[in-house]
Amino acid sequence: MLAAIADGVSTLHGYSTGADGASTLRCLRGLGVQIDEIGRDPVAGINISVTGTGIRSLHVPADVLDAGNSGSTIRMLSGILVAQPFRSTITGDDSLRQRPMRRIIAPLERMGARVTGDGDRPPLTIEGTAQLAAIDFEPEVPSAQVKSAVLLAGLHADGITRVREPLPTRDHTERALRAFGADVTRTADIVSLAGGQRLHARTLIVPGDMSSAAFWMVAAAALPGSEVTIEQVGLNPTRVGLLDVLRRLGASIDVDEAISGEAGEPMGTIVVRHHALLDTHVSPHEIPGVIDELPALAALATHGGSLSVSGAGELRVKESDRISALAEGFRRMGADIEERPDGFHVRATRQLRGGQVDAHHDHRLAMAFAIAALGASGPTTIVGAEAAAVSYPEFFSVLESLRA
C-alpha cells in the first residue's frame, strides 16, 4: 500500500503467495496502480514491482473493491481511501462482511471523511476528501489495523496525527512508513506523524511471517525427537512474544538474529526442538503481541502441559469466533478444553483421538487443527481445510515434507 502511494517504482521481494496478499494487489490495481509480478519462488514468495501514483493520486475505481477475507486490507486501505477525492466502496467475502468496522469508521469520520457501512459491517462506502484534519486518537481495543488506518489517513491530513496505545501493538506500519521516507515518532505510548509527507520508492525484502512460522515451531515443540529450523523469519520485537510463551510451555528455542533486515525489520533463524511440555498462562497484557498465534499455541497444549488464556475476547470477531470454533473442534478431537468469554483453557489430560472438525472458513483454525491432529491416535478430517490458502497456500505440502 505504501509503495502504491509513493513516488517511483518499488520492488518487493518475498511478497506473500496467500489470498490476503492477492486481495491487496487486486484492490490496488482497481485503483489504477500498476503492479507486475517479476519473479516467483515456491518458498520465498513472489517478487513484484509497484509503480506508485504518489499521495492523493489514486484513480476512481470502476467497480466495488473486493478485499476478500482480509481484514488488514479493508481496514488499512480505508485509511488511504478517505484521502482520495472520490467515492469508493470496499467489501469482502461472507466472513469479512461480518467483522466490526466501527473501530475505523469513528476515527476516519472524525478526520473529515464520510464512511458508511451495513451498520457496523462491510461493505464500506467512503466519501474521500482532500481536507482531512489530524486527530489525537486512542483505540477502544488495542489493534495494529486500527492504528495503521489512522496513521495512513494522517499521512494525508492537515496537522499532526497522534495515536495513543496503552498496550503496544505490532509496529510494522510505523517501520514501513519510515522506510519509505516518512518521519514517524514514538514517545512513550504515543505514535505521531505530520501530514503532507511524500513517500519515496524502495527495494525491500519482506521477512518471513512469524504467524505462519508459528505452526512449525509448535509442531517441533510438540513431537518428541523433532527439530525445525526456520530461516529469514521476521524478528520484529512486537512479534516475538510468541517465543516467550513457547519457552514457558517448555519448547527449546535458539534464535540467531543474523540479518539486520530492511525497513527496520530484523530477520534471523529460529531453531525449535521438542522438550517436556509445561503449563503456562497468557495474560491480557500479552494478548496484542500474540493474538494471531493463539490457535497454534492452543494446538501445542493438546500435546502436553496446559495453556490458559484470558483477555482475548478479540478472538471472537476474527475470521470466525475463534474461541468457540476452536473449543468445538478440539472437543470433537477428544481434547480437554474449557471455553471462557475472553479465552480458553486447554489441558493435555488425554491423547486426542481425532475426528471430523470444521475450520469455519478460518485459515488459522485449519492449520491449528492439523498440528493438533499430529498427536491424535486416529485420523482427523478438517472440513474447510482449503482456508489455509488465505495466508499460507503451501501449508499442507510443507507439512507433508516435514513429516517425511
SULGI-V438435 format. One record per residue. RES is the residue in one small letter. PSI is psi in whole degrees, -180 to 180 (999 if undefined). Layout:
res,psi
RES,PSI
RES,PSI
This chain:
res,psi
m,-41
l,-39
a,-34
a,-29
i,10
a,169
d,120
g,-174
v,120
s,148
t,125
l,119
h,135
g,29
y,145
s,142
t,-2
g,164
a,-33
d,-44
g,-40
a,-35
s,-41
t,-46
l,-41
r,-44
c,-43
l,-40
r,-37
g,-18
l,13
g,11
v,131
q,120
i,125
d,136
e,125
i,6
g,160
r,137
d,129
p,-21
v,-49
a,-17
g,-159
i,146
n,128
i,154
s,140
v,118
t,107
g,150
t,-13
g,168
i,137
r,29
s,19
l,159
h,153
v,125
p,144
a,-17
d,176
v,136
l,137
d,111
a,4
g,-124
n,5
s,105
g,-35
s,-43
t,-52
i,-38
r,-46
m,-41
l,-30
s,-34
g,-25
i,-40
l,-31
v,-18
a,-1
q,134
p,56
f,170
r,138
s,155
t,133
i,134
t,-164
g,-167
d,-178
d,-40
s,-47
l,-32
r,-2
q,1
r,144
p,136
m,-5
r,-31
r,-26
i,-29
i,-46
a,-53
p,-36
l,-34
e,-34
r,-28
m,-9
g,-7
a,168
r,121
v,121
t,145
g,-172
d,79
g,-118
d,15
r,159
p,162
p,152
l,130
t,125
i,120
e,98
g,164
t,148
a,3
q,47
l,145
a,140
a,152
i,161
d,127
f,139
e,112
p,144
e,-35
v,128
p,122
s,121
a,-32
q,-44
v,-47
k,-45
s,-41
a,-43
v,-41
l,-40
l,-37
a,-41
g,-28
l,-27
h,1
a,165
d,112
g,-168
i,122
t,135
r,136
v,124
r,134
e,96
p,-34
l,126
p,139
t,178
r,139
d,27
h,-39
t,-44
e,-43
r,-41
a,-39
l,-44
r,-40
a,-34
f,8
g,1
a,152
d,109
v,132
t,152
r,125
t,115
a,-116
d,21
i,128
v,132
s,146
l,149
a,143
g,165
g,1
q,142
r,148
l,153
h,137
a,149
r,160
t,120
l,156
i,130
v,122
p,155
g,144
d,124
m,-37
s,-34
s,-41
a,-26
a,-35
f,-35
w,-35
m,-44
v,-43
a,-43
a,-40
a,-27
a,-35
l,122
p,138
g,1
s,150
e,132
v,134
t,127
i,121
e,152
q,37
v,145
g,136
l,37
n,132
p,-26
t,0
r,-11
v,8
g,-29
l,-42
l,-38
d,-43
v,-41
l,-42
r,-41
r,-28
l,-6
g,-4
a,147
s,120
i,129
d,137
v,129
d,101
e,76
a,-14
i,125
s,-26
g,173
e,167
a,27
g,14
e,105
p,148
m,162
g,-166
t,135
i,129
v,125
v,133
r,152
h,144
h,165
a,130
l,146
l,-174
d,143
t,169
h,137
v,117
s,166
p,-38
h,-18
e,-18
i,-46
p,-28
g,-13
v,15
i,-41
d,-18
e,-4
l,-39
p,-39
a,-43
l,-37
a,-38
a,-38
l,-39
a,-15
t,-16
h,-21
g,161
g,-154
s,156
l,123
s,143
v,133
s,157
g,19
a,36
g,-24
e,-25
l,-22
r,-12
v,33
k,-155
e,-24
s,178
d,92
r,-28
i,-51
s,-45
a,-36
l,-46
a,-43
e,-47
g,-45
f,-38
r,-39
r,-25
m,-5
g,14
a,158
d,99
i,134
e,122
e,133
r,161
p,-37
d,26
g,-150
f,169
h,118
v,129
r,132
a,64
t,-13
r,157
q,141
l,150
r,-13
g,-175
g,-169
q,127
v,159
d,123
a,-7
h,38
h,27
d,117
h,-41
r,-32
l,-41
a,-44
m,-37
a,-42
f,-38
a,-42
i,-40
a,-39
a,-21
l,-24
g,7
a,154
s,-20
g,179
p,155
t,133
t,125
i,108
v,128
g,24
a,-21
e,-14
a,-21
a,-26
a,-15
v,-43
s,-21
y,77
p,-28
e,5
f,-53
f,-31
s,-37
v,-41
l,-45
e,-39
s,-36
l,-36
r,-32
a,999
